[in-house]
Amino acid sequence: MKIQSLLLPLVLTLVVTTPAKAQEPVGVQKISVSSKARGEDLTVLVWYPAKAGGKQVLIGDDRIFQGTPALADASKVEGTFPLIVLSHGSGASVEKMAWIASELAGDGFIVAGPNHPGTTSGDSTPEDTPKLWQRTDDLATVIDRLLADPDWSASIDPRKIGALGFSLGGAAVLESAGATASLEAYADYCDTHAKMPDCQWFKGGRAFRDGEELEVEPFDLRTVDKTLFEQARQDARITSVFAVDPALAAAFQEESLAGIGIPLHFINLGKAGQIDAGVRSARLAGAASEAELDHVADAVHFSFLPVCKADAMDFMKSIGEPDRLCADGGGRSRAALHDQMAEMILKAFRTDLKTGN
């Protein structure tokens, strides 16, 4: 988690580089979306099928990770497209989802994701982490804004909206689909698995504000507002959900999954039987009426982050960073793992949101 102070988003870094790997030109815009619930504006990135033109930029490029090319403020391609809302992992940022957002936009989706205050790079606290109701509201607010904005609504098919999340973002999109979690089960999980990184975060006495690391008191999960934590947050506009290594997997209630009437897709990063309890999704997929679970061998939890720069591991070692952000499971490069994940995600959203178009 120490690395957060070095990973503040570099959103529009001008570059001269090779074109994006996506099939068609990909545009990107940074917009500000007012959140009534938070009392502040959300920083949101929107990727979209674009015409040639605009300024070529790298999204999410920093000292550790390679950025993803896109065309800043390029003109949109005419037509209507499905919308995918993104939710990033705890302590990360939507910029770190750029590699998959670009793949989706190049395949004919509009993709929009906020940086979630309180759980994003340089602005992340143990107290804010369990407040999934804030994340689901962020996603709903982004959908509200895009559908109400004439600049975007003309390009979005409101009947075709999906949600994609990684780690804590995976938990958020499951809640947006109607899943609910038990606070006591979540606390019990951390009592039983105290050495897991997510549980150590609550007991570690650290937080980040304005890019600076702070000392805070260890956080007791049982002090979370139980009513807000367990309240259903379904957004009926979302008709397809993809969760990658979703956090809180041990806390979600099976009966809530059984009542979800839309397709749910799960990826666990690693071999079946070797997935950490905090993100293990077999129970969730088995409880849902319409769900599928895939595994990505040779991957680990952090494999969903961007491809690392050549000297990133040495750099992190030099500053004493404990998280192995650039280490995968062995056997394949992170770029190859991304190719497999992208194929799975694209296939699911094409089936769910493009069939019949």
Disulfide bonds with the S-S distance in Angstrom:
Cys190-Cys199 2.13
Cys308-Cys326 2.01
